[in-house]
Amino acid sequence: MSADYGRVVKRIGLELKPSKTHISHTQNMYGGNVGFDFLGFTVRQFPVGKYHSGKSSNGKLLGYKTLITPSKTKLKTHTQKIGKLIDGHKSVPQSDLCPSEPRHPWMDKLLLRCRQ
C-alpha cells in the first residue's frame, strides 16, 4: 500500500489497516484481482459500447459500465442456508417455503424458479 493513500485518507479522519487493505482496479487485472468485494457485493467495471456506457456528471461517455452484484461467497452462503431450510422442511409444501415477495431484487430469478 502506498504512503500517499494513507496521507489522503488520514486527512479525512480515517485510518487504513495494511492487513485488511489492498489496492485493486475495477476494470483491469491488478495484483491478481479484478474489482473488489465490499459488504457482500462485488464491484467491477466492464468496457462497453457507446449505447451501454455510463456517463460522467457532465454527460461525457465513460466507455464502461459499473456492475455491483452479490459476491460469490455470499451467494454460496445464501444457497447453503436455503438448502438447510429445505432439508429441514421436507414435508412442507413448496408453496409454503417460498415467500410471496422477494426480500432482495436479485432474488427475483431464484424465486420465479421456485414458484414454477
N, C-alpha and C positions, 0 to 999 in steps of 0.2 A: 504494500500500500504506500502510496506517495505521501510525503510530508505536506505537499501542497493541499491535498484534500483535507488533511487533519486541521490545517490552519483555517481553511474556509469554513469547515463545519464548526470549529471552536468559536468562530466569530458570531455564529447564530445561536450559541449556547448548547451545542450538542457535543457528544464525545463518541469517537469511533473506537470499537474494540477490535484490534487486529485479529484476534482469534475467531471473530464472527463476521468480519468484513472482508469481502473480496470484490475486486473490480471486474466488471463484466460489460460486454457490449450486447445490446439487444438485437442487433441485426447480423453481426459477423462473429465468427469464432474468435474468442479471446481467452487465453488461459485454459483451453479445453471446455469452455462453456459458451452457450449462446443464450442470451436472456438471463432472467433470474426468477427465483421463487420468492414470493412475499405474501405472508399471511394466507397460505394455502392456494395461491394463484400463481401462474406462470405468466410473465410479461415478456413478449417477444415482438419484433418488428419484421415484416416481410416486404420485399420490394414488389411493387405492383405498378400497373399501367396508369395512365392519366385519368381513367374513368373510375378507378377504385382508390386512388391516392387520397391520403389525408391532406388537410390544408393547414397552413400556418395562420396566425392571427390576422395577417394582412391579406389572406386569400391565395397565397402562393402555394402551388402544388409541392408536396414534400417528396413524393416518389416512393413512399412506403406506407404501410398500414400497421397500426399497433393493435395487437390482439392480446387480450387478457383472458386466460382460460383457467379452469381448475387445474392444479398441479397433478402430476401422475401419482404422487404418493398420497395425496388427499383423496383422489378418485379411488385408488386401491383400498384405502382405509374405509371409505364410504361403502364401497361394494362389499367388503367383508362384513361390515355392520348389517347391511341389508341381508346378506346371506345368513348370518346368525339369527336375525329376526325371522326369516322364512323357515329356517330349520327348526326354530323353537315353536312355530305355529303351523305345523303340517296339517292339522285337522281343521284349520280355519279356512273358509272360502277365500279365494284370491281377491275378490272384490272388497272384502273387509280389510285386507292388508294394504291396499292402495289408497292413499288419501285422495279426497275429491279435488283438492287444489294443491299444486306443487309448491314446495317451500322455496325453491330457487328456480329462476327461469331456465337455467341449463338442465334442469331435471325433467323438463317437458318431454324430451325424446324418450327418456327412460320410463316415464310413467305412461306414455302412449303405448309403448310395447307391453307394459304390464297390464293395461286395460283390454288389450285385444284378445 
